[in-house]
Amino acid sequence: VQLQASGGGLVQAGGSLTLSCTGHKILFARYTMGWYQEAPGEQRALVASTQRGGTITYADSVKGRFTISRNNAENTVTLQMNNLKPEDTGRYYCNAYLNGVNHWGKGTQVTVSS
């Protein structure tokens, strides 16, 4: 399984970024797909996830600002990030989860300046 994330960058507070994750050697439709943030000095934490049945979960801190979506036919999951805040800074990792097994990509850096 290979997960490749892209779309990170440096943006001012209030700006937007779109993160994309493409999967290889994986059937996306079977997996819960998610995005996790690893902020400086903190543990990796869930930002948003989308289950194969359609259930979507967001961290409280991003509700109303971030939108996760998936395209199973293209093996992609996207995180639209709007109204970014400095506390959104961190490395963002794409995750694929199925039956107790996690797969991680290498992540993409998001930096939000105040």
ABEGO torsion letter per residue (X at the ends): XBBBBBGBEBBBBGBBBBBBBBBBGBBAAABBBBBBBBBBGBBBBBABBBBAAGBBBBBAAABGABBBBBBAAAGBBBBBBBGBBAAABEBBBBBBBBGGBBBBBAEBBBBBBX
